[in-house]
């Protein structure tokens, strides 16, 4: 932001957001929030000019403060009805005491799981791969459409018909309790058939939760690069 300052203007842009869904690791050291955002070209504008949803992973620091580790989002049409904000439970409890895990080995295991997901997608297609690796209540974020929380609909959105979906995991991190983590990397969508032309590429970000001892996708977000960078 220092190297690329916003051009001088008499307007005061406003980006606002709030969480509608939140989750936490048992160890209380990692969590995530997601919810709607809206943007006004000027704070005095009567209506926003853009809308979307964000996805953020938070990590507790040594001093007890929370800071975000990764944040991405999508744009979508204007919502027809307001989305209810997240509310904390009436009787919040303390984080469950969880046996500490070897974070380095858990990170490696999560990256390996993400690569297995990629291999399955290349062999079986995105639809079948998601059925195998995602939770029943998985949330899928794709540019230009509202977040999808229905697994069959999410699988169809990811597979995009006859488009091949591949990705390269670059990083993963997990909670000390080994039950919540995230991964991110680069993805490509290609048309099936001769030439395999790239139709989209960008950054992906997914949140994983260990369910019945297996790392399972609970949120999947794809953030495409700007059109001018989409060329092969």
LINKA-V472453 format. One record per pair of residues at least 24 apart in sequence whose ideal C-beta (glycine too) atoms are under 6 Angstrom apart, sorted by the first residue. I is the first residue (numbers start at 1). J is the second residue. D is the distance in Angstrom with one decimal. If there is no record, write none. Layout:
# LINKA-V472453
I|J|D + I|J|D
This chain:
# LINKA-V472453
11|42|4.2 + 12|42|5.8 + 12|43|4.7 + 14|40|4.4 + 14|43|4.4 + 15|39|5.1 + 17|54|5.7 + 18|85|5.1 + 19|86|4.5 + 20|83|4.9 + 20|85|5.9 + 20|86|5.4 + 22|86|5.0 + 25|175|3.4 + 25|177|5.3 + 25|179|5.7 + 25|180|3.8 + 26|96|4.5 + 26|98|4.1 + 26|177|4.1 + 26|179|5.3 + 27|98|5.2 + 27|175|5.1 + 27|176|4.2 + 27|177|3.6 + 28|95|3.1 + 29|60|4.7 + 29|175|5.4 + 29|176|5.2 + 30|59|5.4 + 30|175|4.0 + 30|180|5.5 + 31|58|5.0 + 32|57|5.0 + 32|207|5.5 + 36|83|5.1 + 51|76|5.9 + 51|78|5.2 + 52|76|5.3 + 53|147|5.3 + 55|221|5.1 + 57|182|5.0 + 72|205|4.9 + 72|221|5.6 + 72|223|4.9 + 74|141|4.9 + 74|143|5.0 + 76|145|5.9 + 76|146|5.0 + 98|177|3.5 + 100|176|5.4 + 101|178|3.4 + 103|174|6.0 + 106|174|4.4 + 106|178|4.9 + 107|172|5.0 + 107|174|5.6 + 110|172|4.3 + 110|174|5.8 + 110|181|4.9 + 110|215|5.6 + 111|169|5.4 + 111|172|4.5 + 113|215|4.3 + 114|169|4.3 + 114|183|4.7 + 115|169|5.9 + 118|167|5.4 + 121|165|5.4 + 122|166|5.9 + 125|159|5.8 + 126|158|4.4 + 126|159|4.0 + 126|165|4.3 + 127|155|4.4 + 127|159|3.9 + 130|155|4.5 + 130|158|5.5 + 133|217|5.4 + 134|217|4.3 + 135|216|4.9 + 135|218|4.9 + 138|217|5.8 + 138|218|5.9 + 139|219|4.8 + 140|220|5.1 + 141|221|3.9 + 142|222|5.9 + 143|224|5.4 + 162|192|4.8 + 163|189|5.0 + 164|190|4.6 + 164|192|5.5 + 165|189|5.8 + 167|204|5.7 + 179|210|4.6 + 180|209|5.7 + 181|208|4.9 + 182|207|5.0 + 187|222|6.0 + 198|232|5.5 + 200|224|5.2 + 201|225|5.9
